[in-house]
Amino acid sequence: MKIEQLISHAVAAAVQQLYGEAAANVPIQLQKTKREFEGHLTLVTFPFVKTARKKPEEVGQEIGECLKANCTAVASFNVVKGFLNLVVAPSAWLSLLNDINADEHFGEKAVTSNSPLVMIEYSSPNTNKPLHLGHVRNNLLGWSLSQIMQANGNKVVKTNIVNDRGIHICKSMLAWQKWGHGETPETSGKKGDHLIGDYYVAFDKHYREEIKMLKAQLMNEGIDEETAEKRAKEEAPLMMEAREMLVKWEQGDPEVRRLWKMMNDWVYAGFDETYRALGVSFDKIYYESDTYLEGKAKVEEGLKRGIFERKGDGSVWADLSNEGLDQKLLLRSDGTSVYMTQDIGTADMRFRDFPIDKMIYVVGNEQNYHFQVLSILLDRLGFKWGKELVHFSYGMVELPNGKMKSREGTVVDADELIEAMIESAARMSDDKVNKLENVSEEERHEIARIVGMGALKYFILKVDARKNMLFNPEESIDFNGNTGPFIQYTYARIRSILRKAEGLNIPDQLSEDLPLGAKEAELIQKMDEFGAVVVQSGKDYSPSGIANYCYELTKEFNQFYHDYSILHEEDEGKKIVRLMLAKNVAKVIKNGMALLGIEVPERM
């Protein structure tokens, strides 16, 4: 049993013994003792004052004496006003360390056949461009959230919805037709997603030129600038051709569909390469080219049920005025669908595929209104989780030189970023790696990969996801401070200590009469917090909670390692305790970082 649970039960018994049944029903408030006071856990005595009819200090003194006499986990106590500070016995800490050591996944809950099923959607790329830094944050948050929800005892289905149809896809297709000259990933030496992204940028470049020319012509005819620009955008030949291509696609034109499939396949191969480098994957991928028809069918069903209404021009709308919102377009007058329609169709397919208990969408905060509306519409259509869907809304990644713009080709490309992070890690870790013997070039590269990716992931995930963030590659790769490499280096240091101690006989269970200092007890207490952090991070949908816990634990161990010897400790009992402590700190760091999707190297 955990120490807090043990002491809580003992407090309940003491309160009942001292003050009767009524006091025993009062909630027990135990918290970590503040650093300026002696003790490990603090009981708030104010809730018992009314029933006891005594001052808070007297209540604290009486409960403390009762606990010391009857609970072996309590070694001593002190009372500060209405707070009873309890010093936990060394034997109780050693017992807890044994429990931590016996559980490879200490602090995490097992998934059972009765566990609720949580579906998490993340990534959601468009097939007209490669993944960029914004996608990196999305994928890392989605993957980490999946691990955290599973660590809280949920079955998890990781899913992706690929935006593989629409006018933006046709822009890349049309540009390739006009200026591609049959170029392929093989002939160009480019990843497929990069190749298609280049044609998306090319379309925009030519489109802007057409707008400029048309606008000038219209203004020469006496049309005002605002009207001229609006008409130029609508009447530009390139955009009209792209719209025609979209209509042909929706009609199933064989040539357009063949081109669409070929170019999308190039993109998927490129995406898969990036996903592997990021260390993320999916259990099920949906495609909007499939789901938009399902969505149209659900909208038609809603029309029949009177949930939606058709306007005079043939368009279909949802009236959300009774929800304090406006009207929402679901089908255009020409019968084509919008994103909302597609999301309804995707939800319908998912609901048929899986017995979903909770649905979490990992999507940027610019879509807050969209998901507010989607939740209402799904609820009206009868999805049991519709009203309770979770929009895991996160802030944008900002850069020192401003925001990213896909159409202008000024994004921070995910592949280039990954490569640059690994190269930076290789340069910065050279001195440390050179100190190791028998390190092959392959192992050097693997260490650089683990450290570079760890730096990238940790820097992004340590920030509260709801906030916008400024990504700084140089700061992220630092081996000091609140960074991934700092935590990874501490793990590698502990593994080095344990390798040097391999000749020593470290038992699986420690005797509870071994010597234990105050600093060792603090480290055990810090490890014991991991389970509560996992639970809270699951409730808050907060990878940053895990990240900051890993940093705090690492910092605390480094201070301990600075102040106390492990391998050179002369007292064998202390040495064994410290080795067991180090081994489990490393385990908790490794498991905590794994919840962030971050690997830890055995050497650095």
C-alpha positions as CSV (number, residue, x, y, z in Angstrom):
1,M,0.0,0.0,0.0
2,K,1.2,3.5,-0.8
3,I,2.4,5.5,2.2
4,E,-0.2,8.2,1.7
5,Q,-3.0,5.6,1.7
6,L,-1.5,3.9,4.7
7,I,-1.4,7.1,6.7
8,S,-4.8,8.3,5.5
9,H,-6.3,5.0,6.8
10,A,-4.4,5.5,10.1
11,V,-5.6,9.1,10.4
12,A,-9.2,8.0,9.8
13,A,-8.9,5.4,12.6
14,A,-7.2,7.9,14.9
15,V,-9.9,10.6,14.3
16,Q,-12.7,8.1,15.0
17,Q,-11.0,6.9,18.2
18,L,-10.4,10.4,19.4
19,Y,-13.5,12.3,18.3
20,G,-16.2,9.8,17.2
21,E,-18.0,8.6,14.1
22,A,-18.9,12.1,12.9
23,A,-15.3,13.2,12.7
24,A,-14.4,10.0,10.9
25,N,-16.6,11.1,7.9
26,V,-14.7,14.4,7.5
27,P,-12.5,14.3,4.3
28,I,-8.8,13.9,5.1
29,Q,-6.4,16.4,3.5
30,L,-2.9,15.1,3.2
31,Q,-0.3,17.1,1.2
32,K,3.5,17.2,0.8
33,T,5.2,19.1,3.6
34,K,6.6,22.5,2.6
35,R,10.4,22.5,2.4
36,E,10.8,25.0,5.2
37,F,9.2,22.6,7.7
38,E,10.4,19.2,9.0
39,G,8.3,16.3,7.7
40,H,7.2,14.5,4.6
41,L,3.4,14.7,4.7
42,T,1.2,17.3,6.3
43,L,-2.3,16.7,7.6
44,V,-4.7,19.8,7.7
45,T,-6.4,19.6,11.1
46,F,-8.9,22.5,10.7
47,P,-11.7,20.2,9.3
48,F,-11.8,18.3,12.6
49,V,-11.8,21.3,14.9
50,K,-15.6,21.7,15.1
51,T,-16.3,18.1,16.0
52,A,-13.4,17.9,18.4
53,R,-14.3,21.2,20.0
54,K,-10.6,22.0,20.5
55,K,-8.0,24.3,19.0
56,P,-6.3,23.3,15.8
57,E,-3.0,22.9,17.6
58,E,-4.5,20.6,20.2
59,V,-6.2,18.5,17.5
60,G,-2.9,18.2,15.7
61,Q,-1.0,17.1,18.8
62,E,-3.6,14.5,19.8
63,I,-3.8,13.0,16.3
64,G,0.0,13.0,16.0
65,E,0.5,11.2,19.3
66,C,-2.1,8.6,18.3
67,L,-0.5,8.0,14.9
68,K,3.0,7.7,16.4
69,A,1.7,5.1,18.9
70,N,-0.4,3.1,16.3
71,C,1.1,3.6,12.8
72,T,4.6,2.2,12.1
73,A,4.9,4.4,9.0
74,V,5.0,7.6,11.3
75,A,8.4,8.1,13.0
76,S,7.7,11.5,14.5
77,F,5.6,14.7,14.1
78,N,5.4,18.4,14.8
79,V,2.5,20.8,14.8
80,V,2.5,24.2,13.2
81,K,-0.8,26.0,13.9
82,G,-3.4,23.9,12.1
83,F,-1.0,21.7,10.3
84,L,0.3,18.3,11.5
85,N,3.7,17.6,9.9
86,L,4.5,13.9,9.8
87,V,8.0,12.4,9.5
88,V,7.7,9.0,7.7
89,A,9.8,6.2,9.1
90,P,12.8,5.0,7.1
91,S,11.4,1.4,7.0
92,A,8.2,2.7,5.3
93,W,10.3,4.4,2.6
94,L,12.4,1.3,2.1
95,S,9.2,-0.7,1.8
96,L,7.9,1.7,-0.8
97,L,11.2,1.5,-2.7
98,N,10.8,-2.3,-2.8
99,D,7.3,-1.8,-4.3
100,I,8.6,0.6,-6.9
101,N,11.4,-1.8,-7.8
102,A,9.0,-4.8,-8.2
103,D,6.8,-2.9,-10.7
104,E,8.4,-2.3,-14.1
105,H,5.5,0.1,-14.9
106,F,5.2,1.7,-11.5
107,G,2.6,4.6,-11.5
108,E,0.8,3.3,-14.6
109,K,-2.5,1.4,-14.7
110,A,-3.0,-1.8,-16.7
111,V,-5.4,-1.9,-19.6
112,T,-8.0,-4.7,-19.2
113,S,-10.8,-6.0,-21.4
114,N,-13.2,-3.8,-19.5
115,S,-11.2,-0.6,-20.0
116,P,-13.0,2.3,-21.8
117,L,-12.0,2.9,-25.4
118,V,-10.6,6.3,-26.2
119,M,-10.0,7.3,-29.8
120,I,-7.5,10.1,-30.4
121,E,-7.3,11.9,-33.8
122,Y,-4.1,13.7,-34.7
123,S,-1.9,14.7,-37.6
124,S,-4.7,15.4,-40.2
125,P,-2.4,16.4,-43.0
126,N,-3.3,17.7,-46.5
127,T,-1.9,15.8,-49.4
128,N,-0.8,19.0,-51.2
129,K,2.3,19.7,-49.1
130,P,4.8,18.1,-46.7
131,L,4.5,18.2,-43.0
132,H,5.9,21.3,-41.2
133,L,6.7,22.4,-37.7
134,G,3.0,22.9,-36.9
135,H,2.3,19.3,-37.9
136,V,5.3,18.2,-35.7
137,R,3.7,19.8,-32.6
138,N,0.3,18.2,-33.5
139,N,1.8,14.7,-34.0
140,L,4.0,14.8,-30.8
141,L,1.0,16.0,-28.7
142,G,-1.3,13.3,-30.2
143,W,1.2,10.5,-29.7
144,S,2.1,11.6,-26.2
145,L,-1.6,12.0,-25.2
146,S,-2.2,8.5,-26.5
147,Q,0.5,7.1,-24.3
148,I,-0.7,9.0,-21.3
149,M,-4.4,7.9,-21.7
150,Q,-3.2,4.3,-22.0
151,A,-1.1,4.7,-18.9
152,N,-4.3,5.7,-17.2
153,G,-5.8,2.3,-18.0
154,N,-7.7,3.2,-21.2
155,K,-7.8,1.2,-24.5
156,V,-6.5,3.7,-27.1
157,V,-7.1,3.8,-30.8
158,K,-4.8,6.3,-32.6
159,T,-6.4,7.6,-35.7
160,N,-5.6,10.0,-38.6
161,I,-7.9,11.7,-41.1
162,V,-6.1,12.6,-44.3
163,N,-7.4,15.6,-46.2
164,D,-7.0,14.1,-49.6
165,R,-9.6,15.9,-51.7
166,G,-10.7,19.4,-52.4
167,I,-9.6,22.5,-54.3
168,H,-6.2,22.7,-52.6
169,I,-5.4,19.2,-53.9
170,C,-6.5,20.1,-57.4
171,K,-4.2,23.1,-57.3
172,S,-1.1,20.9,-57.0
173,M,-2.5,18.4,-59.6
174,L,-3.2,21.2,-62.1
175,A,0.3,22.7,-61.6
176,W,2.0,19.3,-62.1
177,Q,-0.1,18.9,-65.3
178,K,1.0,22.3,-66.6
179,W,4.6,22.5,-65.6
180,G,5.6,19.0,-64.3
181,H,6.8,17.5,-67.6
182,G,6.2,14.0,-66.1
183,E,8.5,14.6,-63.1
184,T,8.3,11.9,-60.3
185,P,9.9,11.4,-56.9
186,E,12.3,9.0,-58.6
187,T,13.4,11.3,-61.4
188,S,13.6,14.4,-59.2
189,G,15.3,12.7,-56.2
190,K,12.7,14.4,-53.9
191,K,10.4,12.9,-51.4
192,G,6.9,12.7,-52.8
193,D,5.3,15.1,-50.4
194,H,8.0,17.7,-51.1
195,L,7.6,17.3,-54.8
196,I,3.8,17.9,-54.6
197,G,4.4,20.8,-52.2
198,D,6.6,22.5,-54.8
199,Y,3.7,22.4,-57.3
200,Y,1.3,23.8,-54.7
201,V,3.7,26.7,-54.3
202,A,4.1,27.0,-58.1
203,F,0.3,27.2,-58.5
204,D,0.1,30.0,-56.0
205,K,2.9,31.9,-57.8
206,H,1.2,31.8,-61.2
207,Y,-2.2,32.4,-59.7
208,R,-0.9,35.6,-58.0
209,E,0.5,36.8,-61.4
210,E,-2.8,36.2,-63.1
211,I,-4.6,38.1,-60.3
212,K,-2.2,41.1,-60.7
213,M,-2.7,41.2,-64.5
214,L,-6.5,40.8,-64.3
215,K,-6.8,43.4,-61.5
216,A,-4.9,46.0,-63.5
217,Q,-7.1,45.3,-66.6
218,L,-10.3,45.7,-64.6
219,M,-9.1,48.9,-62.9
220,N,-8.2,50.3,-66.4
221,E,-11.9,49.7,-67.2
222,G,-12.9,52.0,-64.3
223,I,-13.7,49.3,-61.7
224,D,-12.7,50.2,-58.1
225,E,-9.7,48.4,-56.6
226,E,-11.6,46.3,-54.1
227,T,-14.1,45.0,-56.6
228,A,-11.4,44.5,-59.2
229,E,-9.3,42.3,-56.8
230,K,-12.3,40.2,-55.8
231,R,-13.3,39.6,-59.5
232,A,-9.7,38.9,-60.4
233,K,-9.4,36.2,-57.8
234,E,-12.7,34.6,-59.0
235,E,-12.1,34.9,-62.7
236,A,-8.4,34.0,-62.9
237,P,-8.1,31.2,-65.5
238,L,-6.0,29.0,-63.2
239,M,-8.5,29.0,-60.4
240,M,-11.4,28.4,-62.8
241,E,-9.4,25.4,-64.2
242,A,-8.8,24.1,-60.6
243,R,-12.6,24.3,-59.9
244,E,-13.4,22.5,-63.1
245,M,-10.9,19.7,-62.1
246,L,-12.6,19.4,-58.7
247,V,-16.0,19.0,-60.3
248,K,-14.5,16.3,-62.6
249,W,-13.0,14.6,-59.5
250,E,-16.4,14.6,-57.8
251,Q,-18.0,13.2,-61.0
252,G,-15.4,10.3,-61.0
253,D,-13.6,11.4,-64.2
254,P,-11.1,8.5,-64.8
255,E,-8.2,10.6,-65.9
256,V,-8.5,13.1,-63.0
257,R,-8.9,10.2,-60.5
258,R,-5.9,8.4,-62.0
259,L,-3.7,11.5,-61.6
260,W,-5.1,12.1,-58.1
261,K,-4.3,8.6,-56.9
262,M,-0.8,8.7,-58.4
263,M,0.1,12.0,-56.8
264,N,-1.5,11.1,-53.4
265,D,0.5,7.8,-53.3
266,W,3.7,9.8,-53.7
267,V,2.7,12.0,-50.8
268,Y,1.7,9.0,-48.5
269,A,5.2,7.5,-49.1
270,G,6.7,10.8,-48.0
271,F,4.5,11.1,-45.0
272,D,5.3,7.6,-43.8
273,E,9.0,8.4,-43.8
274,T,8.4,11.5,-41.7
275,Y,6.1,9.7,-39.3
276,R,8.8,7.0,-38.8
277,A,11.4,9.7,-38.0
278,L,9.0,11.3,-35.5
279,G,8.3,7.9,-33.9
280,V,4.5,8.1,-34.4
281,S,2.0,5.8,-36.0
282,F,-1.7,5.2,-36.3
283,D,-4.0,2.2,-35.7
284,K,-6.5,3.4,-38.3
285,I,-6.3,6.0,-41.1
286,Y,-9.4,7.6,-42.6
287,Y,-9.6,9.5,-45.9
288,E,-11.8,12.4,-46.6
289,S,-12.4,11.0,-50.1
290,D,-14.3,8.2,-48.4
291,T,-15.9,10.1,-45.5
292,Y,-17.4,13.1,-47.4
293,L,-20.0,10.9,-49.0
294,E,-20.9,9.4,-45.6
295,G,-21.2,13.0,-44.3
296,K,-23.6,13.9,-47.1
297,A,-25.7,10.9,-46.3
298,K,-25.9,11.9,-42.7
299,V,-26.9,15.4,-43.6
300,E,-29.6,14.1,-45.9
301,E,-30.8,11.9,-42.9
302,G,-30.8,15.1,-40.7
303,L,-32.9,16.8,-43.3
304,K,-35.5,14.1,-43.2
305,R,-35.6,14.3,-39.4
306,G,-36.0,18.1,-39.5
307,I,-32.6,18.7,-37.8
308,F,-31.3,20.7,-40.8
309,E,-33.0,22.8,-43.4
310,R,-32.6,23.3,-47.2
311,K,-32.6,26.9,-48.5
312,G,-34.1,28.1,-51.7
313,D,-30.8,27.8,-53.6
314,G,-30.5,24.1,-52.6
315,S,-27.8,24.6,-49.9
316,V,-28.3,22.8,-46.5
317,W,-27.8,24.6,-43.2
318,A,-28.0,23.9,-39.5
319,D,-29.7,26.6,-37.3
320,L,-27.7,26.9,-34.1
321,S,-29.3,30.1,-32.8
322,N,-30.9,28.3,-29.9
323,E,-27.3,27.4,-28.8
324,G,-26.2,31.1,-29.0
325,L,-24.5,30.5,-32.3
326,D,-25.3,31.3,-35.9
327,Q,-26.3,29.2,-38.9
328,K,-23.8,26.6,-40.2
329,L,-23.5,25.6,-43.9
330,L,-23.4,21.8,-44.4
331,L,-23.9,21.4,-48.2
332,R,-23.3,24.1,-50.8
333,S,-25.9,24.9,-53.4
334,D,-24.1,22.7,-56.0
335,G,-24.3,19.8,-53.6
336,T,-20.6,19.8,-52.6
337,S,-19.6,19.2,-49.0
338,V,-17.7,21.4,-46.6
339,Y,-15.2,20.4,-43.8
340,M,-18.0,20.1,-41.3
341,T,-19.9,17.6,-43.5
342,Q,-16.7,15.5,-43.9
343,D,-16.1,15.5,-40.1
344,I,-19.7,14.2,-39.5
345,G,-19.1,11.5,-42.1
346,T,-15.8,10.5,-40.4
347,A,-17.5,10.4,-37.0
348,D,-20.2,8.1,-38.4
349,M,-17.6,5.7,-39.9
350,R,-15.6,5.7,-36.7
351,F,-18.7,5.0,-34.5
352,R,-19.5,2.0,-36.7
353,D,-15.9,0.7,-36.6
354,F,-15.2,1.1,-32.8
355,P,-17.2,1.2,-29.6
356,I,-16.0,4.6,-28.7
357,D,-16.4,5.9,-25.1
358,K,-14.5,9.1,-25.6
359,M,-13.3,10.9,-28.7
360,I,-10.4,13.4,-28.6
361,Y,-9.5,15.6,-31.5
362,V,-6.0,17.1,-31.4
363,V,-6.4,20.2,-33.5
364,G,-5.1,23.8,-33.3
365,N,-7.0,26.5,-31.4
366,E,-8.0,28.3,-34.6
367,Q,-10.6,25.5,-35.0
368,N,-12.2,26.0,-31.6
369,Y,-15.5,27.2,-33.1
370,H,-15.5,24.3,-35.6
371,F,-15.4,21.8,-32.8
372,Q,-18.0,23.6,-30.7
373,V,-20.4,23.3,-33.7
374,L,-19.4,19.7,-34.5
375,S,-20.1,18.6,-30.9
376,I,-23.7,20.1,-31.2
377,L,-24.3,18.5,-34.6
378,L,-23.1,15.1,-33.6
379,D,-25.2,15.2,-30.5
380,R,-28.3,16.1,-32.5
381,L,-27.6,13.3,-34.9
382,G,-27.5,10.8,-32.0
383,F,-23.8,10.0,-31.4
384,K,-23.5,9.1,-27.7
385,W,-20.2,10.8,-27.3
386,G,-21.1,13.8,-29.5
387,K,-21.8,16.3,-26.7
388,E,-18.8,15.2,-24.7
389,L,-16.2,15.1,-27.5
390,V,-12.9,16.6,-26.5
391,H,-11.2,19.2,-28.6
392,F,-7.6,19.1,-27.4
393,S,-7.0,22.7,-28.5
394,Y,-3.3,23.7,-28.7
395,G,-1.6,26.9,-29.6
396,M,0.5,27.7,-32.7
397,V,4.2,27.3,-33.0
398,E,5.8,30.6,-33.7
399,L,9.2,31.4,-35.2
400,P,11.6,34.3,-34.5
401,N,10.9,35.6,-38.1
402,G,7.1,35.2,-37.9
403,K,4.3,32.7,-38.8
404,M,4.5,30.0,-41.4
405,K,2.8,30.3,-44.8
406,S,2.4,27.1,-46.8
407,R,1.4,28.8,-50.1
408,E,4.6,30.9,-50.1
409,G,6.9,28.0,-49.4
410,T,8.2,29.6,-46.2
411,V,7.3,26.9,-43.7
412,V,9.8,25.1,-41.4
413,D,9.8,21.7,-43.1
414,A,9.5,18.8,-40.7
415,D,12.1,16.6,-42.5
416,E,14.7,19.5,-42.6
417,L,14.0,20.2,-38.9
418,I,14.5,16.6,-37.9
419,E,17.8,16.4,-39.9
420,A,19.1,19.7,-38.4
421,M,18.3,18.6,-34.8
422,I,20.2,15.3,-35.3
423,E,23.1,17.1,-36.8
424,S,23.2,19.6,-33.9
425,A,23.1,16.7,-31.4
426,A,26.0,15.0,-33.2
427,R,28.1,18.2,-33.0
428,M,27.2,19.0,-29.4
429,S,27.7,15.4,-28.1
430,D,31.0,14.7,-29.9
431,D,33.1,15.6,-26.9
432,K,31.0,13.3,-24.6
433,V,30.9,10.5,-27.1
434,N,34.6,10.6,-27.7
435,K,35.1,9.8,-24.0
436,L,33.5,6.4,-24.5
437,E,35.5,3.5,-25.7
438,N,34.6,1.2,-28.6
439,V,31.8,3.4,-30.0
440,S,31.1,2.6,-33.6
441,E,30.1,5.2,-36.1
442,E,26.6,3.6,-36.3
443,E,26.2,3.9,-32.5
444,R,27.4,7.5,-32.6
445,H,24.7,8.3,-35.2
446,E,22.1,6.4,-33.1
447,I,23.0,8.4,-30.0
448,A,22.8,11.7,-32.0
449,R,19.3,10.6,-33.4
450,I,18.0,9.8,-29.9
451,V,19.4,13.1,-28.4
452,G,18.3,15.3,-31.3
453,M,14.8,13.9,-31.4
454,G,14.6,14.0,-27.6
455,A,15.6,17.7,-27.7
456,L,12.9,18.5,-30.3
457,K,10.1,16.5,-28.6
458,Y,10.9,17.7,-25.1
459,F,11.1,21.3,-26.0
460,I,7.7,21.2,-27.7
461,L,6.0,19.0,-25.1
462,K,7.2,20.8,-21.9
463,V,5.1,23.8,-22.9
464,D,1.5,24.0,-21.8
465,A,-0.2,22.9,-25.1
466,R,-2.8,25.6,-24.9
467,K,-0.2,28.3,-25.3
468,N,1.5,29.6,-28.4
469,M,5.2,28.8,-28.3
470,L,8.4,30.0,-29.9
471,F,10.6,27.2,-31.1
472,N,14.3,27.7,-30.5
473,P,16.4,24.8,-31.8
474,E,19.6,26.1,-30.1
475,E,18.0,26.3,-26.7
476,S,16.3,22.9,-27.1
477,I,19.6,21.0,-27.6
478,D,21.4,22.4,-24.5
479,F,22.7,19.8,-22.1
480,N,21.9,22.0,-19.1
481,G,18.5,23.2,-17.8
482,N,15.0,22.1,-18.5
483,T,15.8,20.2,-21.8
484,G,15.5,16.7,-23.2
485,P,19.3,16.2,-23.4
486,F,19.8,17.1,-19.8
487,I,17.3,14.4,-18.7
488,Q,18.7,11.9,-21.2
489,Y,22.3,12.6,-20.0
490,T,21.2,11.9,-16.4
491,Y,19.7,8.6,-17.4
492,A,22.9,7.6,-19.3
493,R,24.9,8.6,-16.2
494,I,22.9,6.3,-14.0
495,R,23.1,3.5,-16.5
496,S,26.9,3.9,-16.4
497,I,26.9,3.8,-12.6
498,L,24.9,0.6,-12.7
499,R,27.2,-1.0,-15.3
500,K,30.1,-0.3,-13.0
501,A,28.2,-1.9,-10.1
502,E,27.4,-5.1,-12.0
503,G,29.8,-7.2,-9.8
504,L,27.8,-6.2,-6.7
505,N,24.9,-8.3,-5.5
506,I,21.9,-5.9,-5.5
507,P,18.9,-7.8,-4.1
508,D,15.4,-7.6,-5.6
509,Q,14.1,-6.6,-2.1
510,L,15.9,-4.5,0.4
511,S,15.8,-5.2,4.1
512,E,13.8,-2.5,5.8
513,D,16.4,-2.0,8.5
514,L,19.0,-0.7,6.1
515,P,20.3,2.9,6.7
516,L,18.3,5.6,4.8
517,G,19.1,9.3,4.9
518,A,16.8,12.2,4.5
519,K,17.8,12.9,0.9
520,E,17.2,9.3,-0.1
521,A,13.8,9.5,1.5
522,E,13.0,12.7,-0.6
523,L,14.0,10.9,-3.8
524,I,11.7,7.9,-3.0
525,Q,8.9,10.4,-2.2
526,K,9.5,12.1,-5.5
527,M,9.3,8.8,-7.4
528,D,6.1,8.0,-5.6
529,E,4.5,11.2,-7.1
530,F,4.8,9.7,-10.6
531,G,1.5,7.9,-10.4
532,A,-0.4,11.0,-9.3
533,V,1.3,13.0,-12.1
534,V,0.2,10.4,-14.7
535,V,-3.4,10.6,-13.4
536,Q,-3.5,14.4,-13.4
537,S,-1.9,14.6,-16.9
538,G,-4.6,12.3,-18.1
539,K,-7.4,14.4,-16.5
540,D,-5.9,17.6,-17.9
541,Y,-4.8,16.2,-21.3
542,S,-1.4,17.6,-20.4
543,P,1.9,16.1,-21.7
544,S,3.7,19.1,-20.1
545,G,2.8,17.7,-16.7
546,I,4.8,14.6,-17.4
547,A,7.7,16.5,-19.0
548,N,8.1,18.9,-16.0
549,Y,7.9,15.9,-13.5
550,C,10.7,14.2,-15.4
551,Y,12.8,17.4,-15.1
552,E,12.1,17.8,-11.4
553,L,13.0,14.2,-10.7
554,T,16.2,14.5,-12.7
555,K,17.2,17.7,-11.0
556,E,16.6,16.1,-7.6
557,F,18.7,13.1,-8.5
558,N,21.6,15.2,-9.8
559,Q,21.6,17.2,-6.6
560,F,21.7,13.9,-4.6
561,Y,24.5,12.6,-6.8
562,H,26.5,15.8,-6.3
563,D,26.2,15.6,-2.5
564,Y,26.6,11.9,-2.0
565,S,28.8,9.1,-3.3
566,I,27.2,6.0,-4.6
567,L,29.9,3.6,-5.9
568,H,32.6,4.9,-3.4
569,E,30.3,4.8,-0.4
570,E,32.2,2.8,2.3
571,D,29.0,1.6,4.1
572,E,27.8,-1.4,2.1
573,G,24.2,-1.0,3.3
574,K,24.1,2.6,2.2
575,K,25.7,1.7,-1.1
576,I,23.1,-1.0,-1.8
577,V,20.2,1.4,-1.0
578,R,21.7,4.1,-3.2
579,L,22.2,1.7,-6.1
580,M,18.6,0.5,-5.8
581,L,17.5,4.1,-5.7
582,A,19.5,5.1,-8.8
583,K,18.2,2.0,-10.7
584,N,14.6,3.0,-10.0
585,V,15.1,6.7,-10.7
586,A,16.4,5.7,-14.1
587,K,13.4,3.4,-14.6
588,V,10.9,6.2,-13.8
589,I,12.7,8.7,-16.0
590,K,12.7,6.1,-18.9
591,N,9.0,5.4,-18.4
592,G,8.1,9.0,-18.0
593,M,10.0,10.0,-21.1
594,A,8.4,7.2,-23.0
595,L,5.0,8.7,-22.3
596,L,6.3,11.7,-24.2
597,G,7.5,9.5,-27.1
598,I,11.2,10.2,-26.1
599,E,13.9,7.5,-26.1
600,V,16.7,7.6,-23.6
601,P,20.2,6.4,-24.6
602,E,22.3,3.9,-22.5
603,R,25.4,6.0,-23.3
604,M,26.1,9.6,-24.0
